[in-house]
Amino acid sequence: MYYRIRHRTRYYYSAPVHESLTEVRMHPRTEGRQRCLDYQLAVTPKARVHVYRDFLGNSVHHFGVPAPHNELNIMAESVVEMKDFAGFPQSLAPSAWADIDAEVQRGDYWEMLLASRFSRPTPLLLELVDRLDAVRRGDPLQLLLELNTRLHDWFDYEPESTTVDSPIDDALKQKKGVCQDFAHIMIAVVRNLGIPCRYVSGYLHHSDIEHDRSREDATHAWVEVWLPSLGWTGFDPTNDLLARERHIRTAVGRDYADVPPTRGVFKGDAATAMAVAVSVSASGQLPPELAELVLPDEQSFPHDVLALNATSDKMTEWQREQEIQQQQQQ
């Protein structure tokens, strides 16, 4: 399946601002069954865009606008190929808990076990842990599927019930929130079990067949849990889903603070407002403008090289400068 994503962000300022600096994390990742085939980022006012990869492999585009401006427009467009997911096991081996502990002891996943800014074991969170009986028992996979469903049922999904920087206690107190809150709460619960868990920022393609309750015109968030023999496995407590073909990943981190779609600062005395519009369309065919590209075989190149080279034949000079900049920084 191929997905075309359009993500537009507009910042409005009540008075001219200047020297604005912005980071953007909207470039879909290339890994596993997901490949980003094309990515375009347009910024108004015009700015030279630079790109680097952070310590978790996320593509971060950043730019500055020195001249005074009353508005900032960011348009990201991408085309992603998603291969079908293979069958999912019903359970894990009896040694799964021991395998998790052994892998953690090797030291590779500590960052995804420690408390983070938005995912921490507050007293209210620990009360929820007791209510859900979220303790090590049975099969880790079955326990996680149970928690995914119970968190979905426990909290109502209500847009604008929390803010972008709300602590998890806000959602816990009112028993409602948005996908960001569902993800943060599940991360805190799962880490409390001693299982590595991380935050995923991205998009969800909504289907008429599926009854998703998250918003269709917005970004989405879910979690990935490290499991023996499965690796990083996605769970979407907002919609009570496993993260599969319809979930398109742009960035992963300890929590939202690591991976906001946009983050920026500016100089000036002005009130700000922001508008975001997202659309995700699906097709069984490669978009015509990309059909003539000879795409590299997924097994032949490392994932970071795939992300750089997949659309090289269609790059403008400005895009080639970005590619060179990225290669020099790696």
N, C-alpha and C positions, 0 to 999 in steps of 0.2 A: 504494500500500500504506500502511496505517496501523499504527503501532506504539504499544503502551502499555508504558511503562517504570515499574517500581516499584523504588526503590533505598532500602534501609533501612540505616542505620548506627547502631550502639549502642556507646557508650563506657561502660565500667565503671571505677569507682574504688574502691580498697581502703579509702579513708577519705574523708570528705566534703571536697570541694573547693569553691572559690568564685571569683567573678570570672572565669569562663571566657569566652573570646572565640573565636569560630569563624567561619571563612569556608567557603562551600560553592560549588562549581562543578559543578552537576548540571543546569542549565537548558539543554536542547538548543538549538543555534544555529538561526537562521532565515536561510538563504542558499542560493542555487542551487536544487537540487531538493529541499531539505529545509525544512520549515516546522514549527515548534513551535506546535500548536494550543491546548494547554492545559498549564499547569504549576502544581502545588500543592506547597508546602513546609510541613510540620508539624514543630514542635519541642517536645519535652518535656524539662525544665520549660518552661513557656510563656515566650516571649521575643518582643520586637518585632524583626521582621526588616527590614533595610534592603537595598537593592540598588543596584549601580552597574555600569557597563561599564568593563572595563580597557582598556588601550591597544590590544589586539588584538580588541576587540569581544566578549569573553566576558562573560556575565552572572555577577556575583559577588554572592551573598547573604551577609550577615554579621549576626551577632547576639551579644549578651552575656547571660550568666546570672549576676547578682550574688549570688543567695542560695546557701547551701550545698546541694550535691547529690551523690549517690553514682552517678548515672547520667545520661547524656545520650542522647536518642533523636532521630534526624533521619530523617524520611520524605519523600522526593521522589517525586512521581508526575507523569508527563507523557504527552501524546499527541502523536505526531509523524506528519506526512504526508510520505511519500517518493515522489516521482515517478520513473518508470522512467528509467533512464539510456539515452541514445542510443548508437548504435554507436560502438565505440572504434577509432581508427585503428591500422593495423598498423605504421606508421612515421611519422617526422617528416620535414620537408623537409631537404635537404642542408645548408641554412644554419642548422640548429637550434643547433649549438654557438655560432656567431657571434651568433645572436639571444639566447641566454642571456647571453653576455658583455655584449652591448649593453644589455640590460635591467638587469643588475647595475651597470653603470657609471652608470646613471641614479640609483642610490642608494636604490632602494626596498626592497631585500631584504637589506641588509647584516646585519641582526640574525639572519637565518636562514642566514648563512654562517659567522659567527664561532663559535669554540669556546664551549660553554656548560658549566654545572656537570656535567651527566651525559653530555654528548656532546663528547668532545675527542679529538684524535689522539694517544693514548698509544702507546708503543713496541709494545705488543701489538696495538693497533688497526692500526698501520701494517704489522705482519707479516701481519695478515689481509688488508689491502689488496693486498699482494704476492701472497698465495696465491690471491686471487680475481681477480687481474689487473684490479683496479678502477681502470683508467686511461681517459682519454678515447679512445674508439675507436668507429667505426661510428656508429650512430644512438643518440642519448641515450635514447630511449624503449626500444629493444631492450636497451640496456645495463642500464637500471633494472629491466626485467622479469627479466633474467638474474640480477641481484644479489638481487632479491626471492626468487627460487627458490633460489639457492645459499645464502643466509643461512638460509632455512627448512630446507634439508637439512643445513647445517653444524652447527646447534645443535639440541639436544633441548629440547623444551618440558617443564619440570618445575616444577609449583607449589611455592612455598616454598624453591626452591633459591637464591634471592637475597632480599634485603630491600628495603624501599621506598627506602632511601637507598644501595643498593649502587652502586659505580662500575662502569663497563662492564668493567673488568679482571676483576672477579669472574666474570662470565659468560664472558668470553674464556678464562680459565684453565680452567674446568671444562666449557666447551663446552655449557652448558645454562643456561636461565633462563626468564623469563616474558615476557609480551608487552611489558612496559616495557623489558626488556633488548634484545629484538629491535629495538624502535623506536629506542632510543638508539644501538645499534651501526649500524643502517642510516643514521641521520641523520649520524653521524660519517663514515661511508664516503662518502656522497653529497656532503656539504659539502667533503670533501677533493677532490672532482672540480670544485669551483667551481659547484655547482648549489644554489640555495636549497632548504632542506629544513626542515620544521617537525614538531613532535610533535602528535599528535591524541589527545585523551582522549574516550572515549565508550562506546558499547555495541555489541555485535554480536548480531544475532538469529541464533540457531543453527537450522539446518535439518536435518531427517532426511536430506535428499538430499545436502547438503554434509557432508564429513567434517572439520569444524573441530576442531582440537586444543586451542584455548584453552578456558578454563572457561566454562560456560554461566551460572553463578551469580555472575559477577563483572563488574566493569567491563573495558573493553578499551582497547588503545592501538595505534596504527599511525602511519604518517607520510604527509605530503603534500609532494610535490615540485613546484616551479614549472617548467612546461614551456611553450615557445612554442606558441601557438594553442590550448593545452589549459588553461592556467592551473594552479591548484593541483590536483594529481592524486594520489589516494590509493593507497598501496601497503601491504599487510598482510603483512610477512615471517613473522609467527608462523604464519599459515595459508596462505601462498603465494597470496594473492588480490589482485586490484585491489579497492580500497574502493568498493563500489557501493551497491545499494539496501539491503543488510542492515547497513551501517555507519552508526551514528547518532552524529553529532558533538555533543559538549557544549562543548569548549574546545580552543583551539590555542595553542601556545607554542613557545619555543625548545627546551624539554625538559620533563620531568615537574615540575621545580621551579616552573615557571610555572603549572601547571594541576592540582594535586592535587584530587581530588573534595572532600576536607575538609582543613582546616588549622586548628589552634587552639592556644591556650595557656590555662593556668589557674594559680591560686594555691592552694597546698596541698602537703602531703607525702603523696603517695599513689602506689601503683603503678597502672598503667592497662592495660586490655585492650580490644580492639575486635572487633566482629563485624559483618560486612557480608553482606547478602543482596540479590541483584539478579534481577529477572525481566523478560524482554522477550517480549511476545506480539504476534502479527501478525494483521491482519484486512484483508480486502478492502473492508470497509465502515467508514464513519465511526462511531465509538461512538455509541450512541443518545442519550446525554446531551448530545452536541455537535451532533447532526444538525440541530437547529433553528437553529443559528447561521448567519448570513449572513457568510461569510468574505470578506475583501477580496481583490480580484484581485491576484495576485502582482506584476503589472507596475505597479500603481497607486500603491504606497507603497514608500518605502525599507525595507530589511530590518529596521532597528531599530524602525520604527513598526509593522511587521507583528507583531513579537514582543510589543509592548505591547498592541496592540488586538485580537488574534485572539480573545481570550476575554473581552472586556470585558463582554458581556451577562451573564456568569455570575459576575462578581466580587462577593465580599462586601465590606463596608466596610473590613475589615482589608486585603484585597487592593488595594482602591482607594487606600488610604494608601500602599502600596508603589509603585503606579504613579505617584502624584503625586511621591513621593520620588525615583523614578528620573528622571522628566522634569525635575525641578528640578536634578538633578545633572548632566544632560547638557550 
